Amino acid sequence: MMTSSMEAELGERSLRKLERDDAVRRMRRDEQGALASDTESDTACWYVAVVHPGHEQETEAALKAIGAEALVPMRRGKRRKRRGKLLPPQDEVLMTGYVLVRFVSTAKALRGLLRQEHVTAILGGWETPYALKADAIAALLRKADNGAFDYERQSDVLVVAGDRVTVEDGIFAGQVGTVVTPNTTGKGDVVIEVDLFGRMTPMVVPLASISKV
């Protein structure tokens, strides 16, 4: 009798767990659907997902796999030598730690984005995410295609730690920051720290995309 009672209780627990699991799966599908729907509508904007560095393209692929519109802008990287031979530069991620995602901002869509494995936050926060219009993204891609952000692009700007600079191009154009790592080579990248939405945030930007204040 006790065995039958225990079996019945275990059966009920298993059933409740299955029901919970099914409810979670439905919720996840709804969230992913919200993230992927109406991306061409007038109310859809591009937003900036903050991801673990090195997982930008993986996150882009995962988002596209569920039907979402995602983008990782690329550029030409650094020329490298191997066994004394100069190798052609390879494509690399332009914005380390960020993935652009286009969707209609709703609580359900935001949850769908933040549930992605390597997404840690959305720039600007849950209540006021940082939105970008389609023409701003188009301009960014044009400049990237034209080599404006390539690692080897020459620049007249030379900076040392502590210099104040303005970001001239890209999704953070207009931001004023402080140089963290110096760059006096006339090419490559520089790490600056900017105040993004009340939080000091380090970011890697091409030297060619900044000017001194």
C-alpha positions as CSV (number, residue, x, y, z in Angstrom):
1,M,0.0,0.0,0.0
2,M,2.8,2.4,0.9
3,T,4.6,1.5,-2.3
4,S,1.5,2.3,-4.4
5,S,1.2,5.7,-2.5
6,M,4.8,6.5,-3.2
7,E,4.5,5.6,-6.8
8,A,1.4,7.8,-7.1
9,E,3.2,10.7,-5.5
10,L,6.3,10.3,-7.7
11,G,4.0,10.1,-10.7
12,E,2.3,13.4,-9.8
13,R,5.7,15.0,-9.2
14,S,6.9,13.9,-12.6
15,L,3.7,15.1,-14.2
16,R,4.0,18.5,-12.6
17,K,7.7,18.7,-13.7
18,L,6.7,17.9,-17.2
19,E,4.0,20.5,-17.2
20,R,6.5,23.1,-15.8
21,D,9.0,22.1,-18.5
22,D,6.4,22.4,-21.2
23,A,5.3,25.8,-19.9
24,V,8.9,27.0,-19.9
25,R,9.4,25.8,-23.5
26,R,6.3,27.6,-24.6
27,M,7.4,30.8,-22.9
28,R,10.8,30.6,-24.6
29,R,9.2,30.1,-28.0
30,D,7.0,33.1,-27.4
31,E,9.9,35.2,-26.4
32,Q,12.0,34.1,-29.4
33,G,9.0,34.8,-31.6
34,A,8.6,38.3,-30.3
35,L,12.3,38.9,-30.9
36,A,12.1,37.7,-34.5
37,S,8.7,39.2,-35.5
38,D,8.0,42.6,-37.2
39,T,11.7,43.4,-37.7
40,E,10.8,45.5,-40.8
41,S,8.1,47.5,-39.1
42,D,8.4,51.3,-38.4
43,T,8.7,50.6,-34.7
44,A,11.6,48.2,-35.0
45,C,15.0,49.7,-34.1
46,W,18.6,48.4,-33.9
47,Y,19.7,47.7,-30.3
48,V,23.1,46.8,-28.9
49,A,23.4,43.4,-27.1
50,V,26.4,43.2,-24.8
51,V,28.0,39.8,-25.1
52,H,31.1,37.9,-23.8
53,P,34.0,39.1,-25.9
54,G,35.0,36.5,-28.5
55,H,31.4,35.2,-28.8
56,E,30.0,37.9,-31.1
57,Q,29.7,35.8,-34.2
58,E,28.4,32.8,-32.3
59,T,25.7,35.0,-30.8
60,E,24.9,36.4,-34.2
61,A,24.5,32.9,-35.6
62,A,22.3,31.8,-32.7
63,L,20.0,34.8,-33.1
64,K,19.7,34.2,-36.8
65,A,18.9,30.6,-36.2
66,I,15.7,31.6,-34.3
67,G,14.7,34.1,-37.1
68,A,16.0,37.2,-35.5
69,E,17.8,40.0,-37.4
70,A,21.4,40.3,-36.0
71,L,24.6,41.8,-37.2
72,V,28.3,41.8,-36.3
73,P,30.1,44.5,-38.4
74,M,33.5,43.3,-39.6
75,R,36.8,45.0,-40.7
76,R,40.2,44.0,-42.0
77,G,42.6,43.1,-39.1
78,K,46.3,43.4,-38.5
79,R,48.9,42.2,-41.0
80,R,50.8,39.4,-39.5
81,K,54.0,37.5,-40.3
82,R,54.6,33.8,-40.2
83,R,58.0,32.3,-40.8
84,G,59.1,35.6,-42.2
85,K,56.2,35.8,-44.7
86,L,53.7,38.6,-44.6
87,L,50.2,37.2,-44.4
88,P,47.1,39.1,-45.8
89,P,45.0,40.6,-43.1
90,Q,42.0,38.6,-42.0
91,D,38.5,39.8,-41.3
92,E,37.8,40.4,-37.6
93,V,35.0,41.8,-35.4
94,L,34.8,45.6,-35.4
95,M,33.0,46.1,-32.1
96,T,34.4,43.7,-29.5
97,G,31.7,42.6,-27.0
98,Y,28.7,43.9,-29.0
99,V,26.1,42.5,-31.4
100,L,23.5,44.6,-33.2
101,V,20.0,43.2,-33.1
102,R,16.9,44.7,-34.7
103,F,13.5,44.1,-33.1
104,V,10.4,45.8,-31.7
105,S,11.2,46.6,-28.1
106,T,8.8,44.7,-25.8
107,A,9.3,43.0,-22.5
108,K,8.9,39.6,-24.2
109,A,11.4,40.4,-26.9
110,L,14.0,41.7,-24.4
111,R,13.6,38.6,-22.4
112,G,14.2,36.5,-25.5
113,L,17.4,38.4,-26.2
114,L,18.7,38.3,-22.6
115,R,18.2,34.5,-22.5
116,Q,20.7,34.0,-25.3
117,E,23.7,32.1,-23.9
118,H,26.4,34.8,-24.3
119,V,24.3,37.9,-23.9
120,T,25.0,39.7,-20.6
121,A,23.0,42.9,-21.0
122,I,21.4,45.3,-23.4
123,L,23.1,48.7,-23.8
124,G,21.1,51.4,-22.0
125,G,19.3,48.9,-19.8
126,W,16.0,47.1,-19.8
127,E,13.8,50.2,-19.4
128,T,15.6,52.6,-21.9
129,P,17.6,50.5,-24.3
130,Y,19.9,52.4,-26.6
131,A,18.2,52.5,-30.0
132,L,19.8,53.1,-33.4
133,K,18.0,53.9,-36.6
134,A,18.5,51.9,-39.8
135,D,20.3,54.8,-41.6
136,A,22.9,54.9,-38.8
137,I,23.6,51.2,-39.2
138,A,23.7,51.6,-43.0
139,A,26.3,54.4,-42.6
140,L,28.4,52.2,-40.3
141,L,28.4,49.3,-42.8
142,R,29.3,51.6,-45.7
143,K,32.3,53.0,-43.8
144,A,33.3,49.5,-42.7
145,D,33.1,48.2,-46.3
146,N,35.2,51.2,-47.4
147,G,37.9,50.4,-44.9
148,A,37.4,53.3,-42.6
149,F,37.9,51.1,-39.5
150,D,40.6,48.7,-40.8
151,Y,43.4,48.1,-38.4
152,E,46.1,49.2,-40.9
153,R,44.3,52.5,-41.8
154,Q,46.7,55.4,-41.2
155,S,45.8,58.2,-38.8
156,D,47.4,61.5,-37.8
157,V,46.1,61.0,-34.3
158,L,48.6,60.1,-31.6
159,V,47.4,59.6,-28.1
160,V,48.8,58.9,-24.6
161,A,47.0,57.7,-21.5
162,G,44.8,60.4,-20.0
163,D,44.1,62.2,-23.3
164,R,40.5,63.3,-23.9
165,V,39.1,62.2,-27.3
166,T,35.9,62.2,-29.2
167,V,34.6,59.2,-31.1
168,E,33.8,60.5,-34.6
169,D,32.4,57.4,-36.3
170,G,30.4,54.3,-35.5
171,I,27.5,53.6,-33.1
172,F,29.2,55.6,-30.4
173,A,29.8,58.7,-32.5
174,G,29.8,61.9,-30.3
175,Q,30.9,60.1,-27.1
176,V,33.8,61.8,-25.3
177,G,36.2,59.5,-23.4
178,T,39.6,59.2,-21.8
179,V,42.4,57.2,-23.3
180,V,43.4,54.2,-21.3
181,T,46.1,52.6,-23.5
182,P,48.4,54.9,-25.5
183,N,48.9,54.6,-29.3
184,T,51.5,56.5,-31.1
185,T,51.9,54.2,-34.1
186,G,49.4,56.0,-36.3
187,K,47.3,52.9,-36.9
188,G,45.5,50.2,-35.0
189,D,43.2,50.5,-32.0
190,V,43.0,52.4,-28.7
191,V,41.2,51.6,-25.5
192,I,39.2,54.5,-24.1
193,E,36.8,54.8,-21.2
194,V,33.5,56.6,-21.7
195,D,30.5,57.3,-19.5
196,L,27.7,55.2,-21.0
197,F,24.4,55.7,-19.3
198,G,26.0,56.6,-16.0
199,R,28.6,53.9,-16.0
200,M,32.3,54.2,-16.9
201,T,32.8,51.7,-19.7
202,P,36.0,50.7,-21.5
203,M,35.8,50.1,-25.2
204,V,38.2,49.3,-28.0
205,V,37.9,51.8,-30.9
206,P,40.0,52.2,-34.1
207,L,42.5,55.0,-33.8
208,A,41.2,56.4,-37.2
209,S,37.8,56.9,-35.7
210,I,38.7,59.3,-32.9
211,S,39.9,62.9,-32.6
212,K,41.5,64.8,-29.7
213,V,39.3,67.1,-27.7
